[in-house]
Amino acid sequence: MRKCAQMALLVVMVGCGAQHGLFSTSGESAQALLPHPGCIDIVSGRALTEAGTSDQDLLYLVIVLPGLKARGSGSTSDYGRYVTTLTFRWETDTGSVSVPVRWDRQRDTVSVSNQTFVRSKGNVLVVRRESDGALTAKQVGSLAHANGAAVLDHLRQQLPSDELIASLQLQDAR
């Protein structure tokens, strides 16, 4: 009897943390950018609406903070029941700068500041912190199974006259 009660408690505890919606998020990989503070963050997971699907790259975030001098960075991830919240932080001489990104996996929308995008219409987002501190985002097409270098190549093809994008390189690729 005691083993059954322990097993029931285990099932309840595991079930409480389950992700729901159209997708589940399983992890991320990030690469730092140069010469400006920023990163490319690739969010992986799988569709919950299709049985037997494996993990795939679902969202590509390119975050750039031109004009800032960062001396440290970090990020947090919260894979909630229906929403994945990613918060990127950079430490500067004047304080901390945060860039929160919210992916509603039930509606399949990604929100940055006051902008919301339908992820199925493009899974690549460029987020910039403007000189006044405002965050602006742009949806730039879709990719599948791309690494950081391929993301930058994609952006350069899609935004050929964007000087900031043209200047970016991966920190590890120097």
C-alpha positions as CSV (number, residue, x, y, z in Angstrom):
1,M,0.0,0.0,0.0
2,R,2.8,2.4,0.9
3,K,4.5,1.8,-2.5
4,C,1.3,2.6,-4.3
5,A,0.9,5.9,-2.4
6,Q,4.5,6.8,-3.2
7,M,4.0,6.0,-6.8
8,A,0.8,8.1,-7.0
9,L,2.7,11.0,-5.4
10,L,5.5,10.6,-8.0
11,V,3.0,10.6,-10.9
12,V,1.2,13.8,-9.6
13,M,4.6,15.6,-9.1
14,V,5.8,14.7,-12.6
15,G,2.5,15.6,-14.2
16,C,2.5,19.1,-12.6
17,G,5.6,20.1,-14.5
18,A,4.4,18.9,-18.0
19,Q,4.5,21.3,-20.9
20,H,1.3,21.7,-22.9
21,G,0.3,23.6,-26.1
22,L,1.4,22.9,-29.6
23,F,5.1,22.4,-28.7
24,S,7.3,21.5,-25.8
25,T,10.7,23.2,-25.3
26,S,13.6,20.9,-24.5
27,G,16.6,23.2,-24.5
28,E,18.7,26.0,-26.0
29,S,22.1,26.6,-27.4
30,A,23.5,30.1,-27.5
31,Q,26.6,31.8,-29.1
32,A,27.9,35.2,-28.3
33,L,28.2,37.9,-31.0
34,L,30.9,40.4,-31.8
35,P,31.6,43.3,-32.1
36,H,28.4,44.3,-30.3
37,P,27.0,42.6,-27.2
38,G,24.4,40.0,-28.2
39,C,23.8,36.4,-29.0
40,I,22.2,33.9,-31.2
41,D,19.9,31.6,-29.2
42,I,18.5,28.5,-30.8
43,V,15.5,27.0,-29.0
44,S,14.8,23.3,-29.6
45,G,11.8,21.2,-28.8
46,R,9.1,19.1,-30.5
47,A,5.6,19.3,-31.7
48,L,3.1,17.9,-29.3
49,T,0.4,17.5,-31.9
50,E,2.3,14.8,-33.9
51,A,3.1,11.5,-32.3
52,G,6.7,10.3,-32.5
53,T,8.3,13.6,-33.5
54,S,11.8,14.2,-32.4
55,D,13.5,17.4,-31.2
56,Q,14.1,20.0,-33.8
57,D,15.2,23.7,-33.8
58,L,11.9,25.7,-33.4
59,L,13.0,29.3,-32.8
60,Y,16.1,31.3,-33.7
61,L,16.6,34.5,-31.7
62,V,19.3,37.0,-32.7
63,I,19.7,39.7,-30.0
64,V,22.0,42.7,-30.6
65,L,22.7,45.6,-28.3
66,P,24.7,48.1,-30.4
67,G,26.4,50.9,-28.6
68,L,26.6,49.1,-25.2
69,K,29.8,48.0,-23.5
70,A,29.0,44.8,-21.7
71,R,31.3,43.2,-19.1
72,G,29.2,40.1,-18.5
73,S,26.1,38.3,-19.6
74,G,23.8,35.5,-18.7
75,S,20.3,34.2,-19.3
76,T,17.4,32.4,-17.7
77,S,14.8,30.1,-19.2
78,D,11.4,29.2,-17.8
79,Y,9.7,26.3,-19.7
80,G,6.3,26.8,-18.3
81,R,3.1,24.9,-18.8
82,Y,2.1,26.9,-22.0
83,V,4.7,29.6,-22.2
84,T,8.5,29.6,-22.6
85,T,10.1,32.7,-21.2
86,L,13.7,33.5,-22.1
87,T,15.5,36.4,-20.4
88,F,18.9,37.6,-21.6
89,R,21.0,39.9,-19.4
90,W,24.1,42.0,-19.9
91,E,26.0,43.8,-17.2
92,T,27.2,47.3,-18.1
93,D,28.9,50.1,-16.2
94,T,25.6,51.7,-15.8
95,G,23.6,48.7,-14.7
96,S,21.9,45.6,-16.0
97,V,20.2,45.4,-19.4
98,S,17.5,42.7,-19.9
99,V,15.8,41.4,-23.0
100,P,12.8,39.2,-22.2
101,V,11.3,37.0,-25.0
102,R,8.0,35.2,-24.4
103,W,6.9,32.2,-26.6
104,D,3.2,31.3,-26.1
105,R,3.4,27.7,-27.3
106,Q,-0.4,27.3,-27.3
107,R,-1.0,30.2,-29.7
108,D,2.5,29.8,-31.3
109,T,3.3,33.5,-30.9
110,V,6.5,35.1,-29.8
111,S,6.4,38.4,-28.0
112,V,9.2,41.0,-27.5
113,S,8.3,44.2,-25.8
114,N,5.0,45.3,-27.3
115,Q,5.5,43.3,-30.6
116,T,4.0,39.9,-31.2
117,F,4.8,37.5,-34.1
118,V,3.2,34.3,-35.3
119,R,6.1,31.9,-35.2
120,S,4.8,29.7,-38.1
121,K,5.2,32.7,-40.4
122,G,8.9,32.9,-39.6
123,N,11.0,31.3,-36.8
124,V,13.9,33.8,-37.1
125,L,13.6,37.0,-35.0
126,V,16.2,39.8,-34.8
127,V,15.8,41.8,-31.5
128,R,17.7,45.1,-31.2
129,R,18.1,47.4,-28.2
130,E,17.9,50.9,-29.6
131,S,20.0,53.8,-28.2
132,D,17.0,55.0,-26.2
133,G,16.6,51.5,-24.5
134,A,13.6,50.5,-26.6
135,L,13.5,46.9,-27.9
136,T,12.5,46.5,-31.6
137,A,12.1,43.1,-33.3
138,K,11.8,41.9,-36.8
139,Q,10.7,38.6,-38.2
140,V,13.1,37.4,-40.9
141,G,11.9,34.2,-42.5
142,S,12.4,30.6,-41.4
143,L,15.2,28.1,-40.9
144,A,15.5,24.4,-40.0
145,H,18.5,22.7,-38.4
146,A,20.8,25.7,-38.7
147,N,23.8,26.6,-36.6
148,G,24.9,30.2,-35.6
149,A,26.9,30.7,-38.8
150,A,24.0,29.6,-41.0
151,V,21.7,32.0,-39.0
152,L,24.0,34.9,-39.8
153,D,24.3,33.9,-43.5
154,H,20.4,33.8,-43.6
155,L,20.2,37.3,-42.1
156,R,22.7,38.7,-44.5
157,Q,20.8,37.3,-47.4
158,Q,17.4,38.6,-46.1
159,L,18.7,42.0,-44.9
160,P,21.5,42.8,-47.4
161,S,21.6,46.6,-46.7
162,D,21.6,46.2,-42.9
163,E,25.0,47.4,-41.8
164,L,24.6,46.2,-38.2
165,I,23.8,42.6,-39.4
166,A,26.7,42.8,-41.8
167,S,29.1,43.6,-39.0
168,L,28.1,40.7,-36.8
169,Q,30.3,37.7,-36.3
170,L,30.3,34.7,-33.9
171,Q,32.6,35.2,-30.9
172,D,33.9,31.6,-31.3
173,A,34.5,32.0,-35.0
174,R,37.4,34.5,-34.7
